[in-house]
């Protein structure tokens, strides 16, 4: 009794895309989970509440004033006010953006807020906005 062995040496002409799709979906999920972590602000502040209109997303310079005496321009944190004011000048002179968004803690000193607004205007800001949280 003889056994017939099928020896199929034909070339595989198709590509199995199921593993590629699986890997791509895993990468999409990883990016969706990590994206919000990348946009954390330099300083956490409690913004004052107000009835405001949603602003447009443009190129902007974010100036953060904390209640504890810490300041930030975009992602750079400053410990004293003179260096902070120089940081505002430097960011505006770099020319990346001319809109300044000020995020001041509701307990932050009012004088620092007005000084930062004045400094930004003198450095060439075309618009200054104060960030607030929506009032319910």
C-alpha positions in Angstrom: 0.0 0.0 0.0 1.5 3.3 -1.0 0.8 6.7 0.4 0.5 9.6 -1.9 2.3 12.6 -0.4 1.2 16.0 -1.9 4.3 18.1 -2.2 2.9 21.6 -2.8 5.9 23.8 -3.7 3.8 26.6 -5.2 4.8 30.2 -4.4 2.7 32.1 -1.9 1.4 35.1 -3.9 -0.6 36.9 -1.2 0.4 38.9 1.9 -1.3 38.2 5.2 -2.3 41.7 6.4 -4.0 40.7 9.7 -0.8 41.0 11.8 -0.1 44.4 10.3 -3.6 45.6 11.1 -3.2 44.3 14.7 0.1 46.1 15.2 -1.3 49.4 13.8 -4.4 49.2 16.0 -2.2 48.7 19.1 0.0 51.7 18.1 -3.1 53.9 17.7 -4.4 52.9 21.1 -1.0 53.7 22.7 -0.9 57.1 21.0 -4.4 57.9 22.2 -3.6 57.0 25.8 -0.3 58.9 25.9 -1.3 62.1 23.9 -3.1 63.8 26.9 -0.1 63.2 29.1 2.2 65.2 26.7 0.1 68.4 27.0 0.3 68.9 30.8 1.0 72.5 31.7 4.2 73.6 33.4 2.4 74.7 36.5 -1.0 73.7 37.8 -3.2 76.7 38.6 -6.8 77.2 39.7 -8.2 79.5 37.1 -11.0 81.9 38.1 -14.5 81.1 36.9 -16.3 83.3 34.4 -18.8 83.1 31.6 -16.6 83.2 28.6 -16.6 82.4 24.9 -14.4 79.5 23.7 -11.2 80.9 22.1 -9.7 79.8 18.8 -6.7 77.5 18.8 -3.9 79.6 17.3 -0.2 79.8 17.8 0.2 81.3 21.2 2.5 82.0 24.1 1.2 80.7 27.4 2.1 82.7 30.5 1.3 81.0 33.8 1.3 82.8 37.1 1.0 80.6 40.2 -0.2 81.6 43.7 3.0 80.3 45.2 5.3 82.7 43.5 6.3 80.4 40.6 5.9 81.5 37.0 6.1 79.9 33.6 6.4 81.0 30.0 5.2 78.1 27.8 7.1 75.1 29.4 9.9 77.1 31.0 9.4 77.6 34.8 10.9 80.7 36.6 11.4 81.2 40.3 11.5 85.0 40.4 9.7 87.8 38.8 12.5 89.6 36.9 13.6 86.3 35.1 9.9 85.7 34.3 9.5 89.1 32.7 12.6 88.6 30.7 11.2 85.2 29.6 8.1 86.9 28.3 10.3 89.3 26.3 12.4 86.5 24.9 9.4 84.4 23.9 7.8 87.3 22.0 11.0 88.5 20.4 11.6 84.9 19.1 8.5 85.6 16.9 6.9 82.2 17.2 3.6 83.8 18.1 2.1 87.2 19.0 -1.0 86.1 21.0 -0.4 85.8 24.7 -2.7 83.6 26.9 -2.3 84.4 30.6 -3.2 81.6 33.0 -3.2 83.2 36.5 -4.2 81.4 39.6 -7.3 82.9 41.3 -5.1 83.5 44.4 -2.1 85.0 42.4 -1.1 88.6 43.2 -3.0 91.0 41.0 0.1 93.2 40.5 2.1 90.5 38.8 -0.8 89.9 36.4 -1.0 93.5 35.4 2.9 93.7 35.1 2.9 90.6 32.9 0.2 92.1 30.7 2.1 95.4 30.4 5.4 93.6 29.6 3.8 91.5 26.9 2.2 94.5 25.3 5.5 96.4 25.3 7.3 93.3 23.8 5.0 93.3 20.8 2.0 91.1 21.7 -0.9 91.7 19.3 -3.4 90.1 21.6 -3.6 89.3 25.3 -6.2 86.8 26.7 -6.8 85.8 30.3 -7.7 82.1 30.6 -10.7 81.3 32.8 -12.8 78.2 33.6 -16.4 78.0 32.4 -18.9 79.0 35.0 -21.7 76.4 35.3 
